[in-house]
Amino acid sequence: MELKKGLSSQSSVTVSAGNTAAAMGSGDLDVFATPAMVALMENAAMKAVADALPEGSTTVGAEMNVTHIKPSGLGAEIVATAVLTGVEGRKLTFNVGARDAEGMIGEGIHIRYAVDRRRFMEKVGK
């Protein structure tokens, strides 16, 4: 498989006490937290290209520009989708979105970079 536009994946989660704004400290209400939505979108993007990367490589998130447009309460099932829309060398651009049963809750653009796992971790001294 090769890195090409159109690769996509989805990730899902149920809104629970642990991923609310109140629990994550991004707000004080028991609704799906924006940081949790962003992480779900990043996970979908990571999975979208994982099988197309060379052995020993992964991707790391570098930029996220999203809008969280609607709240989702406890028990809601959230599905994030990521579609690869641009490949410029190691730079990968994705359209990302998240939905619950009632429709779109968030959308945006996410940029990741393909990296060699070993070299990347050497840079952080691990």
N, C-alpha and C positions, 0 to 999 in steps of 0.2 A: 504494500500500500504506500502511497506517496501523499505528502502534504498538498492538498489541492482544495480550492474553494468548494464549498458545499458540504464538507464533512460536518457532521452534527451529532449531538448527543443530548440526553436529558438526565436530570437528577431530581429526586423527589424527597420530600420530608413532610411529616405531620407536625403542625404547630403544637408544641407542648410547653410545659412550664419552663423548660431549659432554654428555649430559643425565642422567648418573648423579649420585648424591649426592656421590661422591668428586670428580668433576670440578667440580661447582657449589659445593662447599664446605659443603653442608648436612649432610654426614655423611662417612663414610669407606669406604662400601661401593659396589660396582658394581651398584647397583639404581636404578630410576627415581627421580629426585629429587622431593621434594615441591614445590620451587619450579617444576620443569618441569611437574608435573601442574597446579599452579595456573595457570600461563601458558597451558596448553592449554585449560583450562576458560574462562579469560578470552577466549581467541581464539574459542571456540565462541559465547560470549555476544555478543561484538562482531559476529560474522558473522550471528547470528540476527536482529538488528534493523537491520543496515546499510542494506538496501534500503528500509526503512520510514521512514528519517530524511529531514528536509528537505535540500535541496541545501546543501552547505557545512557540514553537521553531522557529528558523529561521537559516539562514546561514550567515556567514561573510567572506569576502574575506581576504586571508592571503598572497597569493603569486601568481604572474602572470609572466610567462616567455613566451613572444610572439615575433614574427617577423612580422613587417608590410612591406610586400614585393611589394606592388603595390599601386599607388595613385588612388583615385576615386574623380571625380569632382562633382561640384554642380549638383543636380538633380539625382544623382545615387542612386539606392536603394541598401542598404547594409543589408545582412542577416547574423546574427551570429548564430552558432550552438554550443551547448555544450553537450557532452556525458560523463556520469559518468563512469569512468574507474577503480576507486579504492575506497574502503571503509575500513578505518582502524579506528575503534572506531568513534570518532567525526570528523576525518579528511577525507575529500572527495576530490578526484582528478578527474579532468575533462580534456578531450581533447577538445580544443576550436578552432573554425575556423570562418573566415568571408569571404564572397564572394560578388561580385557585378555581374552585368550582363555578364561581360567578364571573370569571374573566381575568383579564390582564391586571396584575398588581404592580408590575415594575418592568422596565425595559432600559436598554442602553447599549453601550459599546465597551468592549473589554479587550485589552491588549496583553498578550503573553509573549514570552521569548523562549525559544527552544535552547536548552543548555545541556552540556555534558554533566551528568550527576556528580561524578568524582571531582572534576575540576571546580565545579560550583561550590561543593562542600569544602574543598581545600581553601578556597577564598575566605571562608568564614571560620577557618581553623578547627574544623571538626574531623 
